[in-house]
Amino acid sequence: MSDQAVDEYVKDRVAPVHLPTVAALRELMKQHAPNAREVIAYGSPAWRGKKNLAIISASKTHITLAFDRGAEFTDAHGLLEGVGKKTRHVKIKKPEDIRPDALRDYINQAVALDQQ
């Protein structure tokens, strides 16, 4: 489900070059986490089930898609970055860098962990 606050965030705070990337990520989340609510959390667009599943942040050079429980994921694709106790993220510089197979897997893992 799209949220008006998220739409406003994307319109006002995401550089035009990154709009296709954000749109693709939102669509992947909608398809693979259909029960998650799209919200603003910690000042950025996020998807929440029982708890936060994922959050995106925009910089001038890339979009970061962070998974709240990413440290618990099996990373068969080798894309996850980070060293903290909980979160792992993927940096996406342009739409062509999106790996739908990997992101689908990560989203599905986030949803499964959230249901536990």
N, C-alpha and C positions, 0 to 999 in steps of 0.2 A: 504494500500500500504506500503510495506516495504521500508525502507530507508537505503542506504549503511552506512551512519554515525551511525545509530542505530545498524546495524549488527556489526560494528566495536566496538562500545561501549560495547555491550553484550559480544563479544568475548574477549575483553581486560580487562573489568572492573567488570564482574559479576563472582563470585566464581562458580566453576563447580557444587557445590552442589545446587546452585540456578538456574542453567540453565533451568531445566525442569519447574520451576515455572514461569520464565520469558517467556519461550516459550508458556506456557498455557495462560498467561495474554495477550501476543501479539495476540494469536489466538482468544481469546474472544473479544478483541477490534476489530480485523479484521471482525469478524462475526457480531457484534452488533453495530459497528460504522464504516460501510464500506466506508463512504465518508470522514472519518477523515484521515488527513495526519499524518504519523508517522515521527516525527522530533526529533531533540535534542533541548530541551528548558531548560534553567537554568542549563545546564551541564548534563542533564539526558534525557533518552528516554521519549517522550511525544506524545500525540495524539491531533491534532488540527483540529477543525472545523472552525467556525468563530473566536473562541478564543480557549485557551487550554481547553480540556475536562478532561484529566487525565495525570499523570506523574508517572513514577516509579523511585524509588531510591533503590540502593542495599547497604546493610551493610553486615558485616560478619555473622550476625545471622538471617537476614530476608530480605525480599523484601517488600517495602512499595508501595502501589498503592494509590495515592492521587488524589482526584477529586477536581478540581478548584472551583466548585460551590457546593461542597458537603454539606455545611451548609444549603442549600435550599432543600436538598433531604428529602423525607419521608423514614425513616430508619426502615422499617418493619422487618428487619433481625437482627438489633441490633449489627452490626459489625463495624459501623463507629466510629472512634475515632477522637478526636481533639476538641478544644474549640475556635478556631479563628472565625473571622467574615465570612470567605469564605470557606476555605478548610476543608475537612474531609478525613481521610485515613483509609486503612485496612492494617494490618501487616500480612504477610504470611511467616511462618517459613519453611514450607515444602510443596511440591505439594499436599499432602493429605489434607492440611488445606484450599485449594481453595474451596469455595462454589460457584459453577457456577450459581446456581439460584440467589443468592444474588448479585453476581458481574454483571450478566446480567441485573438485575433490576437497579443497580446503573449506569451502562453504558447507559442503555436506558434513565434514568432520565437526565444524563449528556447531551446526544444528544438532548433530548427534550428542555432542558433549553438553549442550544446553538442555537437552531433554533428560539427562541423567539426574 
